[in-house]
Structure formats: C-alpha cells, structure tokens
Amino acid sequence: MSGFGLLGLLMLLIMFMLFLLNIASSVWAYRDARRLGKNNEYALLVLVGTIVFPVVGFIIYLVIRKD
C-alpha cells in the first residue's frame, strides 16, 4: 500500500484550495452585506448560503446584491 501517490496529493491540494476559496468568498459576501447596511439576519443568511452552496450561492448573492 503506497498511500495517495502524486496524483492523490495533487487532488488533495486542489480540494483544499477550493475549500479556502469557498471560505474566503463567503466571508467577503458576509462583510459586503454588512457594509451595504443589511441587517444581521440577512448577512448570516448570505454567509450560510454561500458556505452550503458555494458557486450557486455566491452567484445568487451577486445578482440580488443591489436590490
């Protein structure tokens, strides 16, 4: 048993980087909602939505951001 191998290690690194990107974009969306003057509940909903649904949640937030 040789473990992951080079390809497995590369895939693990890519998954970790995508996870960090998800966290960073979720924090940005939360801070942006707070900066635009939205209430705490809305900002938390944005945070949870972008963490649970990374790509779709972020796109939806960008679309409804300026209502």
N, C-alpha and C positions, 0 to 999 in steps of 0.2 A: 504494500500500500504506500504510494508515494505522495499522498496528500492532494493538494489542489493542482499543482503544476503551474506553469507560467500563465496559461490561458485562464485558469481559475482565479489566480491572483489578480490578473488584469480585470476580469469581470467584477471581482470584489471591490477593486479600487473604483471602477466606474459606478457601481451601485452606491458606494459611499459618497462619491462626489455628487451624484444626483440627489441623495438624501440631504447633503449640506445645502445644495441649491434650493431644494424644497423648503428647508427651514429658513434660509435667508430671504426667499421671496415671500414667505408667509409673514415673517417679522416686518418686512418692508410694507406689505399690504396693511398690516395692523397699524403701524406707525403712520402710514399715509391716511388711513381712515381717521385716526385721532387728529392728525394735523389739519384735515379738512373740516374739523369741527363736528364730526359724527359722535353720537353717544357711545358709552362703553359697551352696551349690549351689541350694537351694530359692529363695532370694532372686533369684539370677541367672536361674533358670528363669522366675520371675514377671516379671522385667524383660524378658526376651526374648519371652515370651508376650504381654505387653501391648503391646510395640512392634510385633510382627509381626501380631497380631490385635487391633487397638485396642479395639473395642467388646466383642467376644465374650470376649477375654482378660481384660478388666477385670471384666466381669460374673462370669465363672467364678472369678476371684480373690476377689471379694466373697462369693461363695457358699461357697467352701471355706476361707475365711479363718479361721474359728473351729473348725476340726476338732480 
